[in-house]
Amino acid sequence: MIHVQRIECNMFGENCYIVSDDTLECVIIDCGAFYDEERREVVDYIRRKNLNPVRLIVTHGHLDHNFGNNTVFDNFGLKPEVSIEDKELMENLPGQYMMFLRREMKIPVIPVGRYFTEKDKITFGTHTFTIIPVPGHSKGSVMFYCEEEGLAFSGDTLFCGGIGRTDLQGGDYDEILRSLKYVLNNLPENTVVLPGHGPKTTIGDELRTNPYVGM
């Protein structure tokens, strides 16, 4: 059985997920922890539950999903893993910081530990995530899909009733619509979608209510 802990982080309301199973191994998805209390919450939850973090995986290379990488590295020795297509974004986190927050980034930048492709799998405990490329919000945006549990971590590609913005570096509106169509047509309707911002949804609900369907 899988357990998902959501921690809402930073000034952008980003969702960090800690995903564990009965083996107590866990993966951390999109550690956007910025403020001290958020960083403590991530670490304290993992330690309180006696979890063993084995991967830090990232749905895409935007800053708000990577603020807390140094906290994960300092406490658990893990470096971020992200799509090779977002290499440029990950190498320019200080530049993103200046663009969004208008000041110099003082948070240590942890180098990427591994760039993955769609052929790779994310494994922990007794579970496996498939990597689904969903470009459009960024070139390297991906979803992590656990078929066994019917869960998809969608990053900023698919939200409850919406999609991610496409006016940032690597964004492409037509491409994100193609990604949306692929995901909605290929994942079961009962799949629970856990997005990078906002509440969870399901593939079925998005097929029926998302205004971008059919565009």
Biotite code that builds the C-alpha atoms (Angstrom):
import biotite.structure as struc

atoms = struc.array([
    struc.Atom([0.000, 0.000, 0.000], chain_id="A", res_id=1, res_name="MET", atom_name="CA", element="C"),
    struc.Atom([1.203, 3.481, -0.822], chain_id="A", res_id=2, res_name="ILE", atom_name="CA", element="C"),
    struc.Atom([0.929, 6.606, 1.318], chain_id="A", res_id=3, res_name="HIS", atom_name="CA", element="C"),
    struc.Atom([1.164, 10.173, 0.030], chain_id="A", res_id=4, res_name="VAL", atom_name="CA", element="C"),
    struc.Atom([1.896, 13.169, 2.230], chain_id="A", res_id=5, res_name="GLN", atom_name="CA", element="C"),
    struc.Atom([1.333, 16.572, 0.619], chain_id="A", res_id=6, res_name="ARG", atom_name="CA", element="C"),
    struc.Atom([3.133, 19.627, 1.984], chain_id="A", res_id=7, res_name="ILE", atom_name="CA", element="C"),
    struc.Atom([2.165, 22.966, 0.461], chain_id="A", res_id=8, res_name="GLU", atom_name="CA", element="C"),
    struc.Atom([5.245, 25.113, 0.041], chain_id="A", res_id=9, res_name="CYS", atom_name="CA", element="C"),
    struc.Atom([6.563, 28.575, -0.716], chain_id="A", res_id=10, res_name="ASN", atom_name="CA", element="C"),
    struc.Atom([4.974, 31.794, -1.923], chain_id="A", res_id=11, res_name="MET", atom_name="CA", element="C"),
    struc.Atom([3.653, 30.031, -5.044], chain_id="A", res_id=12, res_name="PHE", atom_name="CA", element="C"),
    struc.Atom([1.630, 27.382, -3.173], chain_id="A", res_id=13, res_name="GLY", atom_name="CA", element="C"),
    struc.Atom([3.607, 24.492, -4.655], chain_id="A", res_id=14, res_name="GLU", atom_name="CA", element="C"),
    struc.Atom([2.819, 20.906, -3.651], chain_id="A", res_id=15, res_name="ASN", atom_name="CA", element="C"),
    struc.Atom([5.692, 18.775, -2.397], chain_id="A", res_id=16, res_name="CYS", atom_name="CA", element="C"),
    struc.Atom([4.849, 15.081, -2.062], chain_id="A", res_id=17, res_name="TYR", atom_name="CA", element="C"),
    struc.Atom([6.478, 12.439, 0.109], chain_id="A", res_id=18, res_name="ILE", atom_name="CA", element="C"),
    struc.Atom([5.457, 9.022, -1.195], chain_id="A", res_id=19, res_name="VAL", atom_name="CA", element="C"),
    struc.Atom([6.148, 5.882, 0.820], chain_id="A", res_id=20, res_name="SER", atom_name="CA", element="C"),
    struc.Atom([5.029, 2.272, 1.050], chain_id="A", res_id=21, res_name="ASP", atom_name="CA", element="C"),
    struc.Atom([5.078, -0.517, 3.624], chain_id="A", res_id=22, res_name="ASP", atom_name="CA", element="C"),
    struc.Atom([8.840, -1.018, 3.222], chain_id="A", res_id=23, res_name="THR", atom_name="CA", element="C"),
    struc.Atom([9.270, 2.545, 4.618], chain_id="A", res_id=24, res_name="LEU", atom_name="CA", element="C"),
    struc.Atom([11.289, 3.555, 1.571], chain_id="A", res_id=25, res_name="GLU", atom_name="CA", element="C"),
    struc.Atom([10.083, 6.833, 0.104], chain_id="A", res_id=26, res_name="CYS", atom_name="CA", element="C"),
    struc.Atom([10.582, 9.233, -2.749], chain_id="A", res_id=27, res_name="VAL", atom_name="CA", element="C"),
    struc.Atom([10.323, 12.995, -2.435], chain_id="A", res_id=28, res_name="ILE", atom_name="CA", element="C"),
    struc.Atom([8.645, 14.704, -5.380], chain_id="A", res_id=29, res_name="ILE", atom_name="CA", element="C"),
    struc.Atom([9.219, 18.406, -6.099], chain_id="A", res_id=30, res_name="ASP", atom_name="CA", element="C"),
    struc.Atom([10.672, 19.673, -2.839], chain_id="A", res_id=31, res_name="CYS", atom_name="CA", element="C"),
    struc.Atom([9.693, 23.326, -3.103], chain_id="A", res_id=32, res_name="GLY", atom_name="CA", element="C"),
    struc.Atom([10.189, 23.997, 0.619], chain_id="A", res_id=33, res_name="ALA", atom_name="CA", element="C"),
    struc.Atom([11.330, 27.617, 0.928], chain_id="A", res_id=34, res_name="PHE", atom_name="CA", element="C"),
    struc.Atom([10.517, 28.863, 4.409], chain_id="A", res_id=35, res_name="TYR", atom_name="CA", element="C"),
    struc.Atom([12.192, 27.356, 7.465], chain_id="A", res_id=36, res_name="ASP", atom_name="CA", element="C"),
    struc.Atom([8.946, 25.886, 8.786], chain_id="A", res_id=37, res_name="GLU", atom_name="CA", element="C"),
    struc.Atom([8.328, 24.100, 5.462], chain_id="A", res_id=38, res_name="GLU", atom_name="CA", element="C"),
    struc.Atom([11.829, 22.684, 5.428], chain_id="A", res_id=39, res_name="ARG", atom_name="CA", element="C"),
    struc.Atom([11.389, 21.434, 8.990], chain_id="A", res_id=40, res_name="ARG", atom_name="CA", element="C"),
    struc.Atom([8.017, 19.912, 8.108], chain_id="A", res_id=41, res_name="GLU", atom_name="CA", element="C"),
    struc.Atom([9.533, 17.848, 5.293], chain_id="A", res_id=42, res_name="VAL", atom_name="CA", element="C"),
    struc.Atom([12.403, 16.566, 7.428], chain_id="A", res_id=43, res_name="VAL", atom_name="CA", element="C"),
    struc.Atom([10.316, 16.041, 10.568], chain_id="A", res_id=44, res_name="ASP", atom_name="CA", element="C"),
    struc.Atom([7.655, 14.053, 8.708], chain_id="A", res_id=45, res_name="TYR", atom_name="CA", element="C"),
    struc.Atom([10.250, 11.710, 7.211], chain_id="A", res_id=46, res_name="ILE", atom_name="CA", element="C"),
    struc.Atom([11.982, 11.178, 10.538], chain_id="A", res_id=47, res_name="ARG", atom_name="CA", element="C"),
    struc.Atom([8.777, 10.839, 12.545], chain_id="A", res_id=48, res_name="ARG", atom_name="CA", element="C"),
    struc.Atom([7.542, 8.101, 10.208], chain_id="A", res_id=49, res_name="LYS", atom_name="CA", element="C"),
    struc.Atom([10.980, 6.405, 10.190], chain_id="A", res_id=50, res_name="ASN", atom_name="CA", element="C"),
    struc.Atom([11.095, 6.657, 6.407], chain_id="A", res_id=51, res_name="LEU", atom_name="CA", element="C"),
    struc.Atom([14.137, 5.968, 4.273], chain_id="A", res_id=52, res_name="ASN", atom_name="CA", element="C"),
    struc.Atom([14.288, 8.482, 1.377], chain_id="A", res_id=53, res_name="PRO", atom_name="CA", element="C"),
    struc.Atom([15.865, 6.910, -1.696], chain_id="A", res_id=54, res_name="VAL", atom_name="CA", element="C"),
    struc.Atom([15.060, 9.375, -4.521], chain_id="A", res_id=55, res_name="ARG", atom_name="CA", element="C"),
    struc.Atom([14.417, 13.098, -4.965], chain_id="A", res_id=56, res_name="LEU", atom_name="CA", element="C"),
    struc.Atom([12.526, 13.396, -8.248], chain_id="A", res_id=57, res_name="ILE", atom_name="CA", element="C"),
    struc.Atom([11.393, 16.538, -10.018], chain_id="A", res_id=58, res_name="VAL", atom_name="CA", element="C"),
    struc.Atom([8.524, 16.968, -12.478], chain_id="A", res_id=59, res_name="THR", atom_name="CA", element="C"),
    struc.Atom([10.221, 19.957, -14.137], chain_id="A", res_id=60, res_name="HIS", atom_name="CA", element="C"),
    struc.Atom([12.958, 22.520, -13.712], chain_id="A", res_id=61, res_name="GLY", atom_name="CA", element="C"),
    struc.Atom([11.123, 25.594, -12.490], chain_id="A", res_id=62, res_name="HIS", atom_name="CA", element="C"),
    struc.Atom([12.410, 27.235, -9.347], chain_id="A", res_id=63, res_name="LEU", atom_name="CA", element="C"),
    struc.Atom([9.313, 26.830, -7.190], chain_id="A", res_id=64, res_name="ASP", atom_name="CA", element="C"),
    struc.Atom([9.632, 23.038, -7.435], chain_id="A", res_id=65, res_name="HIS", atom_name="CA", element="C"),
    struc.Atom([13.305, 23.082, -6.446], chain_id="A", res_id=66, res_name="ASN", atom_name="CA", element="C"),
    struc.Atom([13.684, 25.557, -3.568], chain_id="A", res_id=67, res_name="PHE", atom_name="CA", element="C"),
    struc.Atom([14.190, 22.767, -1.022], chain_id="A", res_id=68, res_name="GLY", atom_name="CA", element="C"),
    struc.Atom([16.705, 20.568, -2.826], chain_id="A", res_id=69, res_name="ASN", atom_name="CA", element="C"),
    struc.Atom([19.489, 21.637, -0.479], chain_id="A", res_id=70, res_name="ASN", atom_name="CA", element="C"),
    struc.Atom([17.455, 20.628, 2.584], chain_id="A", res_id=71, res_name="THR", atom_name="CA", element="C"),
    struc.Atom([16.931, 17.151, 1.140], chain_id="A", res_id=72, res_name="VAL", atom_name="CA", element="C"),
    struc.Atom([20.618, 16.880, 0.266], chain_id="A", res_id=73, res_name="PHE", atom_name="CA", element="C"),
    struc.Atom([21.841, 18.147, 3.642], chain_id="A", res_id=74, res_name="ASP", atom_name="CA", element="C"),
    struc.Atom([19.608, 15.766, 5.589], chain_id="A", res_id=75, res_name="ASN", atom_name="CA", element="C"),
    struc.Atom([19.387, 12.695, 3.375], chain_id="A", res_id=76, res_name="PHE", atom_name="CA", element="C"),
    struc.Atom([22.217, 12.993, 0.842], chain_id="A", res_id=77, res_name="GLY", atom_name="CA", element="C"),
    struc.Atom([19.932, 12.957, -2.206], chain_id="A", res_id=78, res_name="LEU", atom_name="CA", element="C"),
    struc.Atom([20.432, 15.033, -5.321], chain_id="A", res_id=79, res_name="LYS", atom_name="CA", element="C"),
    struc.Atom([17.555, 15.929, -7.666], chain_id="A", res_id=80, res_name="PRO", atom_name="CA", element="C"),
    struc.Atom([16.658, 13.779, -10.652], chain_id="A", res_id=81, res_name="GLU", atom_name="CA", element="C"),
    struc.Atom([14.962, 15.508, -13.575], chain_id="A", res_id=82, res_name="VAL", atom_name="CA", element="C"),
    struc.Atom([14.372, 15.169, -17.312], chain_id="A", res_id=83, res_name="SER", atom_name="CA", element="C"),
    struc.Atom([17.377, 15.839, -19.504], chain_id="A", res_id=84, res_name="ILE", atom_name="CA", element="C"),
    struc.Atom([15.138, 18.205, -21.467], chain_id="A", res_id=85, res_name="GLU", atom_name="CA", element="C"),
    struc.Atom([15.117, 20.613, -18.497], chain_id="A", res_id=86, res_name="ASP", atom_name="CA", element="C"),
    struc.Atom([18.884, 20.648, -18.040], chain_id="A", res_id=87, res_name="LYS", atom_name="CA", element="C"),
    struc.Atom([19.087, 24.314, -19.015], chain_id="A", res_id=88, res_name="GLU", atom_name="CA", element="C"),
    struc.Atom([16.440, 25.324, -16.474], chain_id="A", res_id=89, res_name="LEU", atom_name="CA", element="C"),
    struc.Atom([18.129, 23.393, -13.673], chain_id="A", res_id=90, res_name="MET", atom_name="CA", element="C"),
    struc.Atom([21.443, 25.024, -14.469], chain_id="A", res_id=91, res_name="GLU", atom_name="CA", element="C"),
    struc.Atom([19.840, 28.470, -14.284], chain_id="A", res_id=92, res_name="ASN", atom_name="CA", element="C"),
    struc.Atom([17.985, 28.316, -10.970], chain_id="A", res_id=93, res_name="LEU", atom_name="CA", element="C"),
    struc.Atom([19.747, 31.506, -9.752], chain_id="A", res_id=94, res_name="PRO", atom_name="CA", element="C"),
    struc.Atom([18.609, 33.286, -12.912], chain_id="A", res_id=95, res_name="GLY", atom_name="CA", element="C"),
    struc.Atom([15.030, 32.149, -12.317], chain_id="A", res_id=96, res_name="GLN", atom_name="CA", element="C"),
    struc.Atom([15.293, 33.397, -8.739], chain_id="A", res_id=97, res_name="TYR", atom_name="CA", element="C"),
    struc.Atom([16.319, 36.830, -9.942], chain_id="A", res_id=98, res_name="MET", atom_name="CA", element="C"),
    struc.Atom([13.559, 36.886, -12.555], chain_id="A", res_id=99, res_name="MET", atom_name="CA", element="C"),
    struc.Atom([10.757, 35.896, -10.153], chain_id="A", res_id=100, res_name="PHE", atom_name="CA", element="C"),
    struc.Atom([11.903, 37.394, -6.857], chain_id="A", res_id=101, res_name="LEU", atom_name="CA", element="C"),
    struc.Atom([14.113, 40.267, -8.051], chain_id="A", res_id=102, res_name="ARG", atom_name="CA", element="C"),
    struc.Atom([17.005, 39.455, -5.758], chain_id="A", res_id=103, res_name="ARG", atom_name="CA", element="C"),
    struc.Atom([20.099, 37.310, -5.625], chain_id="A", res_id=104, res_name="GLU", atom_name="CA", element="C"),
    struc.Atom([19.630, 33.676, -4.717], chain_id="A", res_id=105, res_name="MET", atom_name="CA", element="C"),
    struc.Atom([21.316, 32.790, -1.421], chain_id="A", res_id=106, res_name="LYS", atom_name="CA", element="C"),
    struc.Atom([20.026, 29.197, -1.284], chain_id="A", res_id=107, res_name="ILE", atom_name="CA", element="C"),
    struc.Atom([22.777, 26.690, -2.205], chain_id="A", res_id=108, res_name="PRO", atom_name="CA", element="C"),
    struc.Atom([22.192, 25.064, -5.592], chain_id="A", res_id=109, res_name="VAL", atom_name="CA", element="C"),
    struc.Atom([22.505, 21.285, -5.465], chain_id="A", res_id=110, res_name="ILE", atom_name="CA", element="C"),
    struc.Atom([23.722, 19.871, -8.794], chain_id="A", res_id=111, res_name="PRO", atom_name="CA", element="C"),
    struc.Atom([21.473, 17.403, -10.551], chain_id="A", res_id=112, res_name="VAL", atom_name="CA", element="C"),
    struc.Atom([22.352, 13.861, -9.567], chain_id="A", res_id=113, res_name="GLY", atom_name="CA", element="C"),
    struc.Atom([20.768, 12.226, -12.575], chain_id="A", res_id=114, res_name="ARG", atom_name="CA", element="C"),
    struc.Atom([19.007, 13.234, -15.764], chain_id="A", res_id=115, res_name="TYR", atom_name="CA", element="C"),
    struc.Atom([16.369, 10.705, -16.767], chain_id="A", res_id=116, res_name="PHE", atom_name="CA", element="C"),
    struc.Atom([14.486, 9.951, -19.985], chain_id="A", res_id=117, res_name="THR", atom_name="CA", element="C"),
    struc.Atom([11.090, 8.397, -20.630], chain_id="A", res_id=118, res_name="GLU", atom_name="CA", element="C"),
    struc.Atom([12.756, 4.973, -20.902], chain_id="A", res_id=119, res_name="LYS", atom_name="CA", element="C"),
    struc.Atom([13.773, 5.058, -17.233], chain_id="A", res_id=120, res_name="ASP", atom_name="CA", element="C"),
    struc.Atom([11.702, 3.900, -14.261], chain_id="A", res_id=121, res_name="LYS", atom_name="CA", element="C"),
    struc.Atom([11.556, 5.338, -10.751], chain_id="A", res_id=122, res_name="ILE", atom_name="CA", element="C"),
    struc.Atom([11.620, 2.513, -8.210], chain_id="A", res_id=123, res_name="THR", atom_name="CA", element="C"),
    struc.Atom([11.310, 2.536, -4.436], chain_id="A", res_id=124, res_name="PHE", atom_name="CA", element="C"),
    struc.Atom([10.166, -0.129, -2.017], chain_id="A", res_id=125, res_name="GLY", atom_name="CA", element="C"),
    struc.Atom([7.818, -2.409, -3.937], chain_id="A", res_id=126, res_name="THR", atom_name="CA", element="C"),
    struc.Atom([6.555, 0.308, -6.273], chain_id="A", res_id=127, res_name="HIS", atom_name="CA", element="C"),
    struc.Atom([7.501, 1.696, -9.677], chain_id="A", res_id=128, res_name="THR", atom_name="CA", element="C"),
    struc.Atom([6.719, 5.007, -11.357], chain_id="A", res_id=129, res_name="PHE", atom_name="CA", element="C"),
    struc.Atom([6.567, 5.278, -15.125], chain_id="A", res_id=130, res_name="THR", atom_name="CA", element="C"),
    struc.Atom([7.887, 8.553, -16.533], chain_id="A", res_id=131, res_name="ILE", atom_name="CA", element="C"),
    struc.Atom([5.457, 10.162, -18.987], chain_id="A", res_id=132, res_name="ILE", atom_name="CA", element="C"),
    struc.Atom([6.854, 13.128, -20.961], chain_id="A", res_id=133, res_name="PRO", atom_name="CA", element="C"),
    struc.Atom([4.319, 15.975, -21.026], chain_id="A", res_id=134, res_name="VAL", atom_name="CA", element="C"),
    struc.Atom([6.113, 18.958, -22.596], chain_id="A", res_id=135, res_name="PRO", atom_name="CA", element="C"),
    struc.Atom([4.435, 22.317, -22.860], chain_id="A", res_id=136, res_name="GLY", atom_name="CA", element="C"),
    struc.Atom([4.820, 23.937, -19.450], chain_id="A", res_id=137, res_name="HIS", atom_name="CA", element="C"),
    struc.Atom([8.529, 23.314, -19.917], chain_id="A", res_id=138, res_name="SER", atom_name="CA", element="C"),
    struc.Atom([10.431, 21.201, -22.415], chain_id="A", res_id=139, res_name="LYS", atom_name="CA", element="C"),
    struc.Atom([11.183, 18.559, -19.827], chain_id="A", res_id=140, res_name="GLY", atom_name="CA", element="C"),
    struc.Atom([7.912, 18.413, -17.919], chain_id="A", res_id=141, res_name="SER", atom_name="CA", element="C"),
    struc.Atom([6.967, 14.871, -16.931], chain_id="A", res_id=142, res_name="VAL", atom_name="CA", element="C"),
    struc.Atom([4.294, 13.027, -15.008], chain_id="A", res_id=143, res_name="MET", atom_name="CA", element="C"),
    struc.Atom([5.134, 10.214, -12.621], chain_id="A", res_id=144, res_name="PHE", atom_name="CA", element="C"),
    struc.Atom([2.543, 7.465, -12.999], chain_id="A", res_id=145, res_name="TYR", atom_name="CA", element="C"),
    struc.Atom([2.035, 4.529, -10.646], chain_id="A", res_id=146, res_name="CYS", atom_name="CA", element="C"),
    struc.Atom([-0.257, 2.149, -12.508], chain_id="A", res_id=147, res_name="GLU", atom_name="CA", element="C"),
    struc.Atom([-0.578, -0.247, -9.570], chain_id="A", res_id=148, res_name="GLU", atom_name="CA", element="C"),
    struc.Atom([-1.983, 2.457, -7.280], chain_id="A", res_id=149, res_name="GLU", atom_name="CA", element="C"),
    struc.Atom([-3.791, 4.516, -9.941], chain_id="A", res_id=150, res_name="GLY", atom_name="CA", element="C"),
    struc.Atom([-1.840, 7.685, -9.123], chain_id="A", res_id=151, res_name="LEU", atom_name="CA", element="C"),
    struc.Atom([-0.320, 10.330, -11.375], chain_id="A", res_id=152, res_name="ALA", atom_name="CA", element="C"),
    struc.Atom([1.840, 13.208, -10.171], chain_id="A", res_id=153, res_name="PHE", atom_name="CA", element="C"),
    struc.Atom([1.259, 15.776, -12.888], chain_id="A", res_id=154, res_name="SER", atom_name="CA", element="C"),
    struc.Atom([3.548, 18.662, -11.958], chain_id="A", res_id=155, res_name="GLY", atom_name="CA", element="C"),
    struc.Atom([2.352, 21.847, -13.633], chain_id="A", res_id=156, res_name="ASP", atom_name="CA", element="C"),
    struc.Atom([0.953, 20.193, -16.748], chain_id="A", res_id=157, res_name="THR", atom_name="CA", element="C"),
    struc.Atom([-2.514, 19.291, -15.486], chain_id="A", res_id=158, res_name="LEU", atom_name="CA", element="C"),
    struc.Atom([-4.352, 20.993, -12.640], chain_id="A", res_id=159, res_name="PHE", atom_name="CA", element="C"),
    struc.Atom([-7.845, 20.546, -11.270], chain_id="A", res_id=160, res_name="CYS", atom_name="CA", element="C"),
    struc.Atom([-9.804, 22.393, -13.943], chain_id="A", res_id=161, res_name="GLY", atom_name="CA", element="C"),
    struc.Atom([-6.798, 23.836, -15.729], chain_id="A", res_id=162, res_name="GLY", atom_name="CA", element="C"),
    struc.Atom([-3.331, 23.510, -17.208], chain_id="A", res_id=163, res_name="ILE", atom_name="CA", element="C"),
    struc.Atom([0.036, 25.093, -16.502], chain_id="A", res_id=164, res_name="GLY", atom_name="CA", element="C"),
    struc.Atom([1.159, 28.408, -17.914], chain_id="A", res_id=165, res_name="ARG", atom_name="CA", element="C"),
    struc.Atom([3.136, 28.372, -21.140], chain_id="A", res_id=166, res_name="THR", atom_name="CA", element="C"),
    struc.Atom([4.662, 31.857, -21.175], chain_id="A", res_id=167, res_name="ASP", atom_name="CA", element="C"),
    struc.Atom([7.867, 30.871, -19.361], chain_id="A", res_id=168, res_name="LEU", atom_name="CA", element="C"),
    struc.Atom([11.113, 29.524, -20.805], chain_id="A", res_id=169, res_name="GLN", atom_name="CA", element="C"),
    struc.Atom([10.431, 26.292, -22.678], chain_id="A", res_id=170, res_name="GLY", atom_name="CA", element="C"),
    struc.Atom([6.670, 26.783, -22.650], chain_id="A", res_id=171, res_name="GLY", atom_name="CA", element="C"),
    struc.Atom([4.528, 25.986, -25.670], chain_id="A", res_id=172, res_name="ASP", atom_name="CA", element="C"),
    struc.Atom([0.722, 26.250, -25.639], chain_id="A", res_id=173, res_name="TYR", atom_name="CA", element="C"),
    struc.Atom([0.076, 23.873, -28.534], chain_id="A", res_id=174, res_name="ASP", atom_name="CA", element="C"),
    struc.Atom([2.444, 21.343, -27.023], chain_id="A", res_id=175, res_name="GLU", atom_name="CA", element="C"),
    struc.Atom([0.810, 21.364, -23.591], chain_id="A", res_id=176, res_name="ILE", atom_name="CA", element="C"),
    struc.Atom([-2.568, 20.772, -25.243], chain_id="A", res_id=177, res_name="LEU", atom_name="CA", element="C"),
    struc.Atom([-1.093, 17.753, -27.047], chain_id="A", res_id=178, res_name="ARG", atom_name="CA", element="C"),
    struc.Atom([0.286, 16.515, -23.723], chain_id="A", res_id=179, res_name="SER", atom_name="CA", element="C"),
    struc.Atom([-3.096, 17.008, -22.085], chain_id="A", res_id=180, res_name="LEU", atom_name="CA", element="C"),
    struc.Atom([-4.838, 15.070, -24.833], chain_id="A", res_id=181, res_name="LYS", atom_name="CA", element="C"),
    struc.Atom([-2.345, 12.214, -24.564], chain_id="A", res_id=182, res_name="TYR", atom_name="CA", element="C"),
    struc.Atom([-2.692, 11.891, -20.794], chain_id="A", res_id=183, res_name="VAL", atom_name="CA", element="C"),
    struc.Atom([-6.484, 12.111, -20.753], chain_id="A", res_id=184, res_name="LEU", atom_name="CA", element="C"),
    struc.Atom([-6.781, 9.569, -23.563], chain_id="A", res_id=185, res_name="ASN", atom_name="CA", element="C"),
    struc.Atom([-4.278, 7.058, -22.172], chain_id="A", res_id=186, res_name="ASN", atom_name="CA", element="C"),
    struc.Atom([-4.722, 6.966, -18.391], chain_id="A", res_id=187, res_name="LEU", atom_name="CA", element="C"),
    struc.Atom([-7.753, 5.276, -16.798], chain_id="A", res_id=188, res_name="PRO", atom_name="CA", element="C"),
    struc.Atom([-10.554, 7.626, -15.755], chain_id="A", res_id=189, res_name="GLU", atom_name="CA", element="C"),
    struc.Atom([-10.246, 6.584, -12.117], chain_id="A", res_id=190, res_name="ASN", atom_name="CA", element="C"),
    struc.Atom([-6.596, 7.680, -11.966], chain_id="A", res_id=191, res_name="THR", atom_name="CA", element="C"),
    struc.Atom([-6.069, 10.157, -9.130], chain_id="A", res_id=192, res_name="VAL", atom_name="CA", element="C"),
    struc.Atom([-4.080, 13.163, -10.299], chain_id="A", res_id=193, res_name="VAL", atom_name="CA", element="C"),
    struc.Atom([-1.883, 14.975, -7.774], chain_id="A", res_id=194, res_name="LEU", atom_name="CA", element="C"),
    struc.Atom([-0.795, 18.277, -9.338], chain_id="A", res_id=195, res_name="PRO", atom_name="CA", element="C"),
    struc.Atom([2.042, 20.678, -8.594], chain_id="A", res_id=196, res_name="GLY", atom_name="CA", element="C"),
    struc.Atom([-0.394, 23.289, -7.286], chain_id="A", res_id=197, res_name="HIS", atom_name="CA", element="C"),
    struc.Atom([-3.925, 23.087, -5.947], chain_id="A", res_id=198, res_name="GLY", atom_name="CA", element="C"),
    struc.Atom([-6.192, 20.162, -5.050], chain_id="A", res_id=199, res_name="PRO", atom_name="CA", element="C"),
    struc.Atom([-6.185, 16.646, -6.421], chain_id="A", res_id=200, res_name="LYS", atom_name="CA", element="C"),
    struc.Atom([-8.496, 15.550, -9.197], chain_id="A", res_id=201, res_name="THR", atom_name="CA", element="C"),
    struc.Atom([-9.092, 12.524, -11.417], chain_id="A", res_id=202, res_name="THR", atom_name="CA", element="C"),
    struc.Atom([-8.658, 11.858, -15.108], chain_id="A", res_id=203, res_name="ILE", atom_name="CA", element="C"),
    struc.Atom([-12.414, 11.270, -15.402], chain_id="A", res_id=204, res_name="GLY", atom_name="CA", element="C"),
    struc.Atom([-13.295, 14.581, -13.758], chain_id="A", res_id=205, res_name="ASP", atom_name="CA", element="C"),
    struc.Atom([-10.902, 16.436, -16.060], chain_id="A", res_id=206, res_name="GLU", atom_name="CA", element="C"),
    struc.Atom([-12.358, 14.757, -19.131], chain_id="A", res_id=207, res_name="LEU", atom_name="CA", element="C"),
    struc.Atom([-15.778, 16.033, -18.107], chain_id="A", res_id=208, res_name="ARG", atom_name="CA", element="C"),
    struc.Atom([-14.977, 19.481, -16.740], chain_id="A", res_id=209, res_name="THR", atom_name="CA", element="C"),
    struc.Atom([-11.576, 20.778, -17.834], chain_id="A", res_id=210, res_name="ASN", atom_name="CA", element="C"),
    struc.Atom([-12.179, 23.709, -20.210], chain_id="A", res_id=211, res_name="PRO", atom_name="CA", element="C"),
    struc.Atom([-9.043, 22.866, -22.217], chain_id="A", res_id=212, res_name="TYR", atom_name="CA", element="C"),
    struc.Atom([-10.342, 19.467, -23.281], chain_id="A", res_id=213, res_name="VAL", atom_name="CA", element="C"),
    struc.Atom([-11.094, 19.494, -26.990], chain_id="A", res_id=214, res_name="GLY", atom_name="CA", element="C"),
    struc.Atom([-9.227, 22.719, -27.701], chain_id="A", res_id=215, res_name="MET", atom_name="CA", element="C"),
])
